[in-house]
Amino acid sequence: MHSIESLQAIMAPLFPGLMGIELKEATAERVIGTMQVRPDLCTTGNTLHGGAIMAFADTLGAVGTFLNLPAGARTTTVDSSTKFIGGAPLGSTVVGECTPFHKGRTTMVWQALVKAESGKLCAVVTQTQLVLPGA
């Protein structure tokens, strides 16, 4: 079983680490993470960039899939759909909760709800992860 600390260590030198994603819960059935809305993650109007929201949600779904992989297998995102609902202002924190719709042998489908710290829904992201067999 992977601890949150070991998952954070894997992500630290990668893009999720650069974005500042912090895992709060990571199980085979649910992944919760947070991310500070910094100036370098914003677009005009000091609002979190849509691409940052998508990358945040993608990371949570990938972590969920990773926690369900058979030994030696890998994963990659093959499809992602984002519905933007509202914004997250500079200086706030977004919270993402990601749960599975489907956990199959060759694909897994996850949905992330990304909310502003006020609880306001920012986006709904559904993604499909391909399960790649080990070498």
Chimera marker file (.cmm) of the C-alpha trace (Angstrom):
<marker_set name="trace">
<marker id="1" x="0.000" y="0.000" z="0.000" r="1" g="1" b="0" radius="0.5"/>
<marker id="2" x="1.235" y="3.470" z="-0.851" r="1" g="1" b="0" radius="0.5"/>
<marker id="3" x="1.183" y="6.152" z="1.821" r="1" g="1" b="0" radius="0.5"/>
<marker id="4" x="0.332" y="9.769" z="1.080" r="1" g="1" b="0" radius="0.5"/>
<marker id="5" x="3.957" y="10.597" z="1.886" r="1" g="1" b="0" radius="0.5"/>
<marker id="6" x="5.288" y="8.102" z="-0.679" r="1" g="1" b="0" radius="0.5"/>
<marker id="7" x="2.851" y="9.380" z="-3.327" r="1" g="1" b="0" radius="0.5"/>
<marker id="8" x="3.894" y="12.991" z="-2.607" r="1" g="1" b="0" radius="0.5"/>
<marker id="9" x="7.534" y="11.952" z="-2.976" r="1" g="1" b="0" radius="0.5"/>
<marker id="10" x="6.788" y="10.430" z="-6.395" r="1" g="1" b="0" radius="0.5"/>
<marker id="11" x="5.002" y="13.610" z="-7.520" r="1" g="1" b="0" radius="0.5"/>
<marker id="12" x="7.436" y="16.143" z="-6.020" r="1" g="1" b="0" radius="0.5"/>
<marker id="13" x="9.940" y="16.324" z="-8.926" r="1" g="1" b="0" radius="0.5"/>
<marker id="14" x="7.178" y="16.100" z="-11.558" r="1" g="1" b="0" radius="0.5"/>
<marker id="15" x="4.578" y="18.556" z="-12.917" r="1" g="1" b="0" radius="0.5"/>
<marker id="16" x="2.125" y="17.911" z="-10.027" r="1" g="1" b="0" radius="0.5"/>
<marker id="17" x="4.884" y="18.893" z="-7.606" r="1" g="1" b="0" radius="0.5"/>
<marker id="18" x="5.570" y="22.056" z="-9.597" r="1" g="1" b="0" radius="0.5"/>
<marker id="19" x="1.873" y="22.924" z="-9.372" r="1" g="1" b="0" radius="0.5"/>
<marker id="20" x="1.913" y="22.393" z="-5.608" r="1" g="1" b="0" radius="0.5"/>
<marker id="21" x="-0.690" y="19.627" z="-5.482" r="1" g="1" b="0" radius="0.5"/>
<marker id="22" x="-1.025" y="18.181" z="-1.988" r="1" g="1" b="0" radius="0.5"/>
<marker id="23" x="-2.780" y="14.882" z="-1.372" r="1" g="1" b="0" radius="0.5"/>
<marker id="24" x="-5.019" y="14.765" z="1.693" r="1" g="1" b="0" radius="0.5"/>
<marker id="25" x="-6.533" y="11.298" z="1.156" r="1" g="1" b="0" radius="0.5"/>
<marker id="26" x="-5.556" y="8.596" z="-1.308" r="1" g="1" b="0" radius="0.5"/>
<marker id="27" x="-7.323" y="5.249" z="-1.387" r="1" g="1" b="0" radius="0.5"/>
<marker id="28" x="-8.439" y="2.872" z="-4.124" r="1" g="1" b="0" radius="0.5"/>
<marker id="29" x="-11.925" y="4.429" z="-3.885" r="1" g="1" b="0" radius="0.5"/>
<marker id="30" x="-11.268" y="8.145" z="-3.375" r="1" g="1" b="0" radius="0.5"/>
<marker id="31" x="-8.506" y="10.706" z="-3.825" r="1" g="1" b="0" radius="0.5"/>
<marker id="32" x="-8.687" y="14.168" z="-2.275" r="1" g="1" b="0" radius="0.5"/>
<marker id="33" x="-6.143" y="16.874" z="-2.953" r="1" g="1" b="0" radius="0.5"/>
<marker id="34" x="-5.663" y="20.605" z="-2.587" r="1" g="1" b="0" radius="0.5"/>
<marker id="35" x="-3.830" y="23.265" z="-4.549" r="1" g="1" b="0" radius="0.5"/>
<marker id="36" x="-3.101" y="26.894" z="-3.733" r="1" g="1" b="0" radius="0.5"/>
<marker id="37" x="-4.203" y="29.388" z="-6.385" r="1" g="1" b="0" radius="0.5"/>
<marker id="38" x="-0.921" y="31.193" z="-7.043" r="1" g="1" b="0" radius="0.5"/>
<marker id="39" x="-0.288" y="34.013" z="-9.561" r="1" g="1" b="0" radius="0.5"/>
<marker id="40" x="1.635" y="31.666" z="-11.878" r="1" g="1" b="0" radius="0.5"/>
<marker id="41" x="-1.407" y="29.364" z="-12.095" r="1" g="1" b="0" radius="0.5"/>
<marker id="42" x="-3.839" y="32.165" z="-12.965" r="1" g="1" b="0" radius="0.5"/>
<marker id="43" x="-5.226" y="33.767" z="-16.073" r="1" g="1" b="0" radius="0.5"/>
<marker id="44" x="-6.488" y="37.331" z="-16.475" r="1" g="1" b="0" radius="0.5"/>
<marker id="45" x="-8.663" y="38.550" z="-13.666" r="1" g="1" b="0" radius="0.5"/>
<marker id="46" x="-6.542" y="36.712" z="-11.085" r="1" g="1" b="0" radius="0.5"/>
<marker id="47" x="-8.554" y="33.517" z="-11.536" r="1" g="1" b="0" radius="0.5"/>
<marker id="48" x="-7.213" y="29.963" z="-11.652" r="1" g="1" b="0" radius="0.5"/>
<marker id="49" x="-6.432" y="28.991" z="-15.251" r="1" g="1" b="0" radius="0.5"/>
<marker id="50" x="-8.634" y="26.288" z="-16.774" r="1" g="1" b="0" radius="0.5"/>
<marker id="51" x="-5.578" y="24.266" z="-17.746" r="1" g="1" b="0" radius="0.5"/>
<marker id="52" x="-4.418" y="24.265" z="-14.125" r="1" g="1" b="0" radius="0.5"/>
<marker id="53" x="-7.832" y="22.950" z="-13.057" r="1" g="1" b="0" radius="0.5"/>
<marker id="54" x="-7.620" y="20.207" z="-15.692" r="1" g="1" b="0" radius="0.5"/>
<marker id="55" x="-4.077" y="19.213" z="-14.702" r="1" g="1" b="0" radius="0.5"/>
<marker id="56" x="-5.066" y="19.164" z="-11.017" r="1" g="1" b="0" radius="0.5"/>
<marker id="57" x="-8.049" y="16.885" z="-11.697" r="1" g="1" b="0" radius="0.5"/>
<marker id="58" x="-6.010" y="14.695" z="-14.072" r="1" g="1" b="0" radius="0.5"/>
<marker id="59" x="-3.437" y="14.137" z="-11.356" r="1" g="1" b="0" radius="0.5"/>
<marker id="60" x="-6.081" y="13.026" z="-8.864" r="1" g="1" b="0" radius="0.5"/>
<marker id="61" x="-7.564" y="10.531" z="-11.339" r="1" g="1" b="0" radius="0.5"/>
<marker id="62" x="-4.115" y="9.206" z="-12.219" r="1" g="1" b="0" radius="0.5"/>
<marker id="63" x="-3.311" y="8.694" z="-8.537" r="1" g="1" b="0" radius="0.5"/>
<marker id="64" x="-6.589" y="6.813" z="-8.062" r="1" g="1" b="0" radius="0.5"/>
<marker id="65" x="-5.819" y="4.581" z="-11.018" r="1" g="1" b="0" radius="0.5"/>
<marker id="66" x="-2.239" y="4.058" z="-9.822" r="1" g="1" b="0" radius="0.5"/>
<marker id="67" x="-3.584" y="2.804" z="-6.493" r="1" g="1" b="0" radius="0.5"/>
<marker id="68" x="-5.685" y="0.203" z="-8.343" r="1" g="1" b="0" radius="0.5"/>
<marker id="69" x="-3.059" y="-1.055" z="-10.803" r="1" g="1" b="0" radius="0.5"/>
<marker id="70" x="-1.841" y="-4.642" z="-10.815" r="1" g="1" b="0" radius="0.5"/>
<marker id="71" x="1.837" y="-5.084" z="-9.982" r="1" g="1" b="0" radius="0.5"/>
<marker id="72" x="4.135" y="-3.698" z="-12.674" r="1" g="1" b="0" radius="0.5"/>
<marker id="73" x="1.372" y="-1.981" z="-14.671" r="1" g="1" b="0" radius="0.5"/>
<marker id="74" x="1.361" y="1.703" z="-15.634" r="1" g="1" b="0" radius="0.5"/>
<marker id="75" x="-1.335" y="4.184" z="-16.645" r="1" g="1" b="0" radius="0.5"/>
<marker id="76" x="-1.907" y="7.115" z="-18.951" r="1" g="1" b="0" radius="0.5"/>
<marker id="77" x="-4.866" y="9.399" z="-19.560" r="1" g="1" b="0" radius="0.5"/>
<marker id="78" x="-6.605" y="8.671" z="-22.883" r="1" g="1" b="0" radius="0.5"/>
<marker id="79" x="-9.629" y="10.953" z="-22.560" r="1" g="1" b="0" radius="0.5"/>
<marker id="80" x="-10.669" y="13.888" z="-20.407" r="1" g="1" b="0" radius="0.5"/>
<marker id="81" x="-13.768" y="16.079" z="-20.391" r="1" g="1" b="0" radius="0.5"/>
<marker id="82" x="-14.045" y="19.249" z="-18.316" r="1" g="1" b="0" radius="0.5"/>
<marker id="83" x="-17.141" y="21.266" z="-17.538" r="1" g="1" b="0" radius="0.5"/>
<marker id="84" x="-16.177" y="24.666" z="-16.106" r="1" g="1" b="0" radius="0.5"/>
<marker id="85" x="-18.756" y="25.971" z="-13.640" r="1" g="1" b="0" radius="0.5"/>
<marker id="86" x="-17.068" y="28.781" z="-11.698" r="1" g="1" b="0" radius="0.5"/>
<marker id="87" x="-13.755" y="30.371" z="-10.868" r="1" g="1" b="0" radius="0.5"/>
<marker id="88" x="-11.291" y="30.179" z="-8.008" r="1" g="1" b="0" radius="0.5"/>
<marker id="89" x="-9.658" y="33.500" z="-7.037" r="1" g="1" b="0" radius="0.5"/>
<marker id="90" x="-5.972" y="34.184" z="-6.509" r="1" g="1" b="0" radius="0.5"/>
<marker id="91" x="-4.909" y="33.396" z="-2.952" r="1" g="1" b="0" radius="0.5"/>
<marker id="92" x="-7.579" y="30.766" z="-2.370" r="1" g="1" b="0" radius="0.5"/>
<marker id="93" x="-7.261" y="26.991" z="-2.250" r="1" g="1" b="0" radius="0.5"/>
<marker id="94" x="-9.060" y="24.550" z="-4.511" r="1" g="1" b="0" radius="0.5"/>
<marker id="95" x="-10.095" y="21.126" z="-3.256" r="1" g="1" b="0" radius="0.5"/>
<marker id="96" x="-10.565" y="18.172" z="-5.584" r="1" g="1" b="0" radius="0.5"/>
<marker id="97" x="-12.395" y="14.965" z="-4.762" r="1" g="1" b="0" radius="0.5"/>
<marker id="98" x="-12.000" y="12.179" z="-7.297" r="1" g="1" b="0" radius="0.5"/>
<marker id="99" x="-13.987" y="8.926" z="-7.322" r="1" g="1" b="0" radius="0.5"/>
<marker id="100" x="-14.229" y="6.053" z="-9.808" r="1" g="1" b="0" radius="0.5"/>
<marker id="101" x="-17.120" y="5.341" z="-12.151" r="1" g="1" b="0" radius="0.5"/>
<marker id="102" x="-15.455" y="2.227" z="-13.526" r="1" g="1" b="0" radius="0.5"/>
<marker id="103" x="-12.405" y="0.200" z="-12.535" r="1" g="1" b="0" radius="0.5"/>
<marker id="104" x="-11.791" y="-2.346" z="-15.255" r="1" g="1" b="0" radius="0.5"/>
<marker id="105" x="-8.936" y="-4.519" z="-16.393" r="1" g="1" b="0" radius="0.5"/>
<marker id="106" x="-7.931" y="-2.246" z="-19.300" r="1" g="1" b="0" radius="0.5"/>
<marker id="107" x="-9.489" y="1.126" z="-18.448" r="1" g="1" b="0" radius="0.5"/>
<marker id="108" x="-10.603" y="3.098" z="-15.420" r="1" g="1" b="0" radius="0.5"/>
<marker id="109" x="-12.940" y="6.105" z="-15.453" r="1" g="1" b="0" radius="0.5"/>
<marker id="110" x="-12.746" y="8.726" z="-12.703" r="1" g="1" b="0" radius="0.5"/>
<marker id="111" x="-14.688" y="11.898" z="-11.938" r="1" g="1" b="0" radius="0.5"/>
<marker id="112" x="-13.225" y="14.843" z="-10.069" r="1" g="1" b="0" radius="0.5"/>
<marker id="113" x="-15.244" y="17.613" z="-8.482" r="1" g="1" b="0" radius="0.5"/>
<marker id="114" x="-13.035" y="20.690" z="-8.121" r="1" g="1" b="0" radius="0.5"/>
<marker id="115" x="-14.330" y="23.249" z="-5.641" r="1" g="1" b="0" radius="0.5"/>
<marker id="116" x="-13.179" y="26.605" z="-4.335" r="1" g="1" b="0" radius="0.5"/>
<marker id="117" x="-12.462" y="26.713" z="-0.609" r="1" g="1" b="0" radius="0.5"/>
<marker id="118" x="-15.872" y="28.381" z="-0.194" r="1" g="1" b="0" radius="0.5"/>
<marker id="119" x="-17.422" y="25.115" z="-1.396" r="1" g="1" b="0" radius="0.5"/>
<marker id="120" x="-18.470" y="26.614" z="-4.738" r="1" g="1" b="0" radius="0.5"/>
<marker id="121" x="-18.117" y="24.139" z="-7.620" r="1" g="1" b="0" radius="0.5"/>
<marker id="122" x="-15.445" y="25.218" z="-10.127" r="1" g="1" b="0" radius="0.5"/>
<marker id="123" x="-15.365" y="22.236" z="-12.484" r="1" g="1" b="0" radius="0.5"/>
<marker id="124" x="-16.410" y="18.654" z="-13.085" r="1" g="1" b="0" radius="0.5"/>
<marker id="125" x="-13.775" y="16.544" z="-14.832" r="1" g="1" b="0" radius="0.5"/>
<marker id="126" x="-14.323" y="13.016" z="-16.127" r="1" g="1" b="0" radius="0.5"/>
<marker id="127" x="-11.323" y="11.107" z="-17.404" r="1" g="1" b="0" radius="0.5"/>
<marker id="128" x="-10.482" y="7.701" z="-18.760" r="1" g="1" b="0" radius="0.5"/>
<marker id="129" x="-7.198" y="6.098" z="-17.770" r="1" g="1" b="0" radius="0.5"/>
<marker id="130" x="-5.683" y="3.304" z="-19.844" r="1" g="1" b="0" radius="0.5"/>
<marker id="131" x="-4.116" y="0.447" z="-17.894" r="1" g="1" b="0" radius="0.5"/>
<marker id="132" x="-0.809" y="-0.499" z="-19.530" r="1" g="1" b="0" radius="0.5"/>
<marker id="133" x="0.518" y="-3.946" z="-18.677" r="1" g="1" b="0" radius="0.5"/>
<marker id="134" x="3.955" y="-4.309" z="-17.132" r="1" g="1" b="0" radius="0.5"/>
<marker id="135" x="6.977" y="-5.186" z="-19.248" r="1" g="1" b="0" radius="0.5"/>
<link id1="1" id2="2" r="1" g="1" b="0" radius="0.2"/>
<link id1="2" id2="3" r="1" g="1" b="0" radius="0.2"/>
<link id1="3" id2="4" r="1" g="1" b="0" radius="0.2"/>
<link id1="4" id2="5" r="1" g="1" b="0" radius="0.2"/>
<link id1="5" id2="6" r="1" g="1" b="0" radius="0.2"/>
<link id1="6" id2="7" r="1" g="1" b="0" radius="0.2"/>
<link id1="7" id2="8" r="1" g="1" b="0" radius="0.2"/>
<link id1="8" id2="9" r="1" g="1" b="0" radius="0.2"/>
<link id1="9" id2="10" r="1" g="1" b="0" radius="0.2"/>
<link id1="10" id2="11" r="1" g="1" b="0" radius="0.2"/>
<link id1="11" id2="12" r="1" g="1" b="0" radius="0.2"/>
<link id1="12" id2="13" r="1" g="1" b="0" radius="0.2"/>
<link id1="13" id2="14" r="1" g="1" b="0" radius="0.2"/>
<link id1="14" id2="15" r="1" g="1" b="0" radius="0.2"/>
<link id1="15" id2="16" r="1" g="1" b="0" radius="0.2"/>
<link id1="16" id2="17" r="1" g="1" b="0" radius="0.2"/>
<link id1="17" id2="18" r="1" g="1" b="0" radius="0.2"/>
<link id1="18" id2="19" r="1" g="1" b="0" radius="0.2"/>
<link id1="19" id2="20" r="1" g="1" b="0" radius="0.2"/>
<link id1="20" id2="21" r="1" g="1" b="0" radius="0.2"/>
<link id1="21" id2="22" r="1" g="1" b="0" radius="0.2"/>
<link id1="22" id2="23" r="1" g="1" b="0" radius="0.2"/>
<link id1="23" id2="24" r="1" g="1" b="0" radius="0.2"/>
<link id1="24" id2="25" r="1" g="1" b="0" radius="0.2"/>
<link id1="25" id2="26" r="1" g="1" b="0" radius="0.2"/>
<link id1="26" id2="27" r="1" g="1" b="0" radius="0.2"/>
<link id1="27" id2="28" r="1" g="1" b="0" radius="0.2"/>
<link id1="28" id2="29" r="1" g="1" b="0" radius="0.2"/>
<link id1="29" id2="30" r="1" g="1" b="0" radius="0.2"/>
<link id1="30" id2="31" r="1" g="1" b="0" radius="0.2"/>
<link id1="31" id2="32" r="1" g="1" b="0" radius="0.2"/>
<link id1="32" id2="33" r="1" g="1" b="0" radius="0.2"/>
<link id1="33" id2="34" r="1" g="1" b="0" radius="0.2"/>
<link id1="34" id2="35" r="1" g="1" b="0" radius="0.2"/>
<link id1="35" id2="36" r="1" g="1" b="0" radius="0.2"/>
<link id1="36" id2="37" r="1" g="1" b="0" radius="0.2"/>
<link id1="37" id2="38" r="1" g="1" b="0" radius="0.2"/>
<link id1="38" id2="39" r="1" g="1" b="0" radius="0.2"/>
<link id1="39" id2="40" r="1" g="1" b="0" radius="0.2"/>
<link id1="40" id2="41" r="1" g="1" b="0" radius="0.2"/>
<link id1="41" id2="42" r="1" g="1" b="0" radius="0.2"/>
<link id1="42" id2="43" r="1" g="1" b="0" radius="0.2"/>
<link id1="43" id2="44" r="1" g="1" b="0" radius="0.2"/>
<link id1="44" id2="45" r="1" g="1" b="0" radius="0.2"/>
<link id1="45" id2="46" r="1" g="1" b="0" radius="0.2"/>
<link id1="46" id2="47" r="1" g="1" b="0" radius="0.2"/>
<link id1="47" id2="48" r="1" g="1" b="0" radius="0.2"/>
<link id1="48" id2="49" r="1" g="1" b="0" radius="0.2"/>
<link id1="49" id2="50" r="1" g="1" b="0" radius="0.2"/>
<link id1="50" id2="51" r="1" g="1" b="0" radius="0.2"/>
<link id1="51" id2="52" r="1" g="1" b="0" radius="0.2"/>
<link id1="52" id2="53" r="1" g="1" b="0" radius="0.2"/>
<link id1="53" id2="54" r="1" g="1" b="0" radius="0.2"/>
<link id1="54" id2="55" r="1" g="1" b="0" radius="0.2"/>
<link id1="55" id2="56" r="1" g="1" b="0" radius="0.2"/>
<link id1="56" id2="57" r="1" g="1" b="0" radius="0.2"/>
<link id1="57" id2="58" r="1" g="1" b="0" radius="0.2"/>
<link id1="58" id2="59" r="1" g="1" b="0" radius="0.2"/>
<link id1="59" id2="60" r="1" g="1" b="0" radius="0.2"/>
<link id1="60" id2="61" r="1" g="1" b="0" radius="0.2"/>
<link id1="61" id2="62" r="1" g="1" b="0" radius="0.2"/>
<link id1="62" id2="63" r="1" g="1" b="0" radius="0.2"/>
<link id1="63" id2="64" r="1" g="1" b="0" radius="0.2"/>
<link id1="64" id2="65" r="1" g="1" b="0" radius="0.2"/>
<link id1="65" id2="66" r="1" g="1" b="0" radius="0.2"/>
<link id1="66" id2="67" r="1" g="1" b="0" radius="0.2"/>
<link id1="67" id2="68" r="1" g="1" b="0" radius="0.2"/>
<link id1="68" id2="69" r="1" g="1" b="0" radius="0.2"/>
<link id1="69" id2="70" r="1" g="1" b="0" radius="0.2"/>
<link id1="70" id2="71" r="1" g="1" b="0" radius="0.2"/>
<link id1="71" id2="72" r="1" g="1" b="0" radius="0.2"/>
<link id1="72" id2="73" r="1" g="1" b="0" radius="0.2"/>
<link id1="73" id2="74" r="1" g="1" b="0" radius="0.2"/>
<link id1="74" id2="75" r="1" g="1" b="0" radius="0.2"/>
<link id1="75" id2="76" r="1" g="1" b="0" radius="0.2"/>
<link id1="76" id2="77" r="1" g="1" b="0" radius="0.2"/>
<link id1="77" id2="78" r="1" g="1" b="0" radius="0.2"/>
<link id1="78" id2="79" r="1" g="1" b="0" radius="0.2"/>
<link id1="79" id2="80" r="1" g="1" b="0" radius="0.2"/>
<link id1="80" id2="81" r="1" g="1" b="0" radius="0.2"/>
<link id1="81" id2="82" r="1" g="1" b="0" radius="0.2"/>
<link id1="82" id2="83" r="1" g="1" b="0" radius="0.2"/>
<link id1="83" id2="84" r="1" g="1" b="0" radius="0.2"/>
<link id1="84" id2="85" r="1" g="1" b="0" radius="0.2"/>
<link id1="85" id2="86" r="1" g="1" b="0" radius="0.2"/>
<link id1="86" id2="87" r="1" g="1" b="0" radius="0.2"/>
<link id1="87" id2="88" r="1" g="1" b="0" radius="0.2"/>
<link id1="88" id2="89" r="1" g="1" b="0" radius="0.2"/>
<link id1="89" id2="90" r="1" g="1" b="0" radius="0.2"/>
<link id1="90" id2="91" r="1" g="1" b="0" radius="0.2"/>
<link id1="91" id2="92" r="1" g="1" b="0" radius="0.2"/>
<link id1="92" id2="93" r="1" g="1" b="0" radius="0.2"/>
<link id1="93" id2="94" r="1" g="1" b="0" radius="0.2"/>
<link id1="94" id2="95" r="1" g="1" b="0" radius="0.2"/>
<link id1="95" id2="96" r="1" g="1" b="0" radius="0.2"/>
<link id1="96" id2="97" r="1" g="1" b="0" radius="0.2"/>
<link id1="97" id2="98" r="1" g="1" b="0" radius="0.2"/>
<link id1="98" id2="99" r="1" g="1" b="0" radius="0.2"/>
<link id1="99" id2="100" r="1" g="1" b="0" radius="0.2"/>
<link id1="100" id2="101" r="1" g="1" b="0" radius="0.2"/>
<link id1="101" id2="102" r="1" g="1" b="0" radius="0.2"/>
<link id1="102" id2="103" r="1" g="1" b="0" radius="0.2"/>
<link id1="103" id2="104" r="1" g="1" b="0" radius="0.2"/>
<link id1="104" id2="105" r="1" g="1" b="0" radius="0.2"/>
<link id1="105" id2="106" r="1" g="1" b="0" radius="0.2"/>
<link id1="106" id2="107" r="1" g="1" b="0" radius="0.2"/>
<link id1="107" id2="108" r="1" g="1" b="0" radius="0.2"/>
<link id1="108" id2="109" r="1" g="1" b="0" radius="0.2"/>
<link id1="109" id2="110" r="1" g="1" b="0" radius="0.2"/>
<link id1="110" id2="111" r="1" g="1" b="0" radius="0.2"/>
<link id1="111" id2="112" r="1" g="1" b="0" radius="0.2"/>
<link id1="112" id2="113" r="1" g="1" b="0" radius="0.2"/>
<link id1="113" id2="114" r="1" g="1" b="0" radius="0.2"/>
<link id1="114" id2="115" r="1" g="1" b="0" radius="0.2"/>
<link id1="115" id2="116" r="1" g="1" b="0" radius="0.2"/>
<link id1="116" id2="117" r="1" g="1" b="0" radius="0.2"/>
<link id1="117" id2="118" r="1" g="1" b="0" radius="0.2"/>
<link id1="118" id2="119" r="1" g="1" b="0" radius="0.2"/>
<link id1="119" id2="120" r="1" g="1" b="0" radius="0.2"/>
<link id1="120" id2="121" r="1" g="1" b="0" radius="0.2"/>
<link id1="121" id2="122" r="1" g="1" b="0" radius="0.2"/>
<link id1="122" id2="123" r="1" g="1" b="0" radius="0.2"/>
<link id1="123" id2="124" r="1" g="1" b="0" radius="0.2"/>
<link id1="124" id2="125" r="1" g="1" b="0" radius="0.2"/>
<link id1="125" id2="126" r="1" g="1" b="0" radius="0.2"/>
<link id1="126" id2="127" r="1" g="1" b="0" radius="0.2"/>
<link id1="127" id2="128" r="1" g="1" b="0" radius="0.2"/>
<link id1="128" id2="129" r="1" g="1" b="0" radius="0.2"/>
<link id1="129" id2="130" r="1" g="1" b="0" radius="0.2"/>
<link id1="130" id2="131" r="1" g="1" b="0" radius="0.2"/>
<link id1="131" id2="132" r="1" g="1" b="0" radius="0.2"/>
<link id1="132" id2="133" r="1" g="1" b="0" radius="0.2"/>
<link id1="133" id2="134" r="1" g="1" b="0" radius="0.2"/>
<link id1="134" id2="135" r="1" g="1" b="0" radius="0.2"/>
</marker_set>
